[in-house]
Amino acid sequence: MPDFMQAYWLAIRRWPVYAGLAALGLATFVGAGLRGYRLLGDDNESTETERGGPGSHGGAHGGHGVFYHK
């Protein structure tokens, strides 16, 4: 076994609770991502549901989000 893997295995054996919590957090994050949940932000820059957007009167940004890039 390479030195890195051996050191990693010893760390897991030394702190099994922390390794289990890290594995549970990673599994939760990956599972939520595969189901379509955005946990760290949303790329949707649509303003259709905001007040003053293009769906209501007086859309100030012409139908584009504040950070619109071509």
Contact map, one row per residue, 1 for C-alpha under 8 A:
1110110000000000000000000000000000000000000000000000000000000000000000
1111110000000000000000000000000000000000000000000000000000000000000000
1111111000000000000000000000000000000000000000000000000000000000000000
0111111100000000000000000000000000000000000000000000000000000000000000
1111111110000000000000000000000000000000000000000000000000000000000000
1111111111000000000000000000000000000000000000000000000000000000000000
0011111111100000000000000000000000000000000000000000000000000000000000
0001111111110000000000000000000000000000000000000000000000000000000000
0000111111111000000000000000000000000000000000000000000000000000000000
0000011111111100000000000000000000000000000000000000000000000000000000
0000001111111110000000000000000000000000000000000000000000000000000000
0000000111111111001000000000000000000000000000000000000000000000000000
0000000011111111000000000000000000000000000000000000000000000000000000
0000000001111111000000000000000000000000000000000000000000000000000000
0000000000111111111000000000000000000000000000000000000000000000000000
0000000000011111111100000000000000000000000000000000000000000000000000
0000000000000011111110000000000000000000000000000000000000000000000000
0000000000000011111111000000000000000000000000000000000000000000000000
0000000000010011111111100000000000000000000000000000000000000000000000
0000000000000001111111110000000000000000000000000000000000000000000000
0000000000000000111111111000000000000000000000000000000000000000000000
0000000000000000011111111100000000000000000000000000000000000000000000
0000000000000000001111111110000000000000000000000000000000000000000000
0000000000000000000111111111000000000000000000000000000000000000000000
0000000000000000000011111111100000000000000000000000000000000000000000
0000000000000000000001111111110000000000000000000000000000000000000000
0000000000000000000000111111111000000000000000000000000000000000000000
0000000000000000000000011111111100000000000000000000000000000000000000
0000000000000000000000001111111110000010000000000000000000000000000000
0000000000000000000000000111111111000000000000000000000000000000000000
0000000000000000000000000011111111100000000000000000000000000000000000
0000000000000000000000000001111111111110000000000000000000000000000000
0000000000000000000000000000111111111110000000000000000000000000000000
0000000000000000000000000000011111111000000000000000000000000000000000
0000000000000000000000000000001111111000000000000000000000000000000000
0000000000000000000000000000000111111100000000000000000000000000000000
0000000000000000000000000000000111111110000000000000000000000000000000
0000000000000000000000000000000110011111110000000000000000000000000000
0000000000000000000000000000100110001111100000000000000000000000000000
0000000000000000000000000000000000000111110000000000000000000000000000
0000000000000000000000000000000000000111111000000000000000000000000000
0000000000000000000000000000000000000101111100000000000000000000000000
0000000000000000000000000000000000000000111110000000000000000000000000
0000000000000000000000000000000000000000011111000000000000000000000000
0000000000000000000000000000000000000000001111100000000000000001111100
0000000000000000000000000000000000000000000111111000000000000011100000
0000000000000000000000000000000000000000000011111100110000000011100000
0000000000000000000000000000000000000000000001111100111000000010000000
0000000000000000000000000000000000000000000001111110101000000000000000
0000000000000000000000000000000000000000000000111111100000000000000000
0000000000000000000000000000000000000000000000001111100100000000000000
0000000000000000000000000000000000000000000000000111111111110000000000
0000000000000000000000000000000000000000000000111111111111111010000000
0000000000000000000000000000000000000000000000110001111111100110000000
0000000000000000000000000000000000000000000000011001111110100000000000
0000000000000000000000000000000000000000000000000011111111100000000000
0000000000000000000000000000000000000000000000000001111111100000000000
0000000000000000000000000000000000000000000000000001110111110000000000
0000000000000000000000000000000000000000000000000001111111111110000000
0000000000000000000000000000000000000000000000000001100001111110000000
0000000000000000000000000000000000000000000000000000100000111111110000
0000000000000000000000000000000000000000000000000000010000111111000000
0000000000000000000000000000000000000000000001110000110000111111100000
0000000000000000000000000000000000000000000011100000000000001111110100
0000000000000000000000000000000000000000000011100000000000001011111100
0000000000000000000000000000000000000000000010000000000000001001111100
0000000000000000000000000000000000000000000010000000000000000000111110
0000000000000000000000000000000000000000000010000000000000000001111111
0000000000000000000000000000000000000000000000000000000000000000001111
0000000000000000000000000000000000000000000000000000000000000000000111
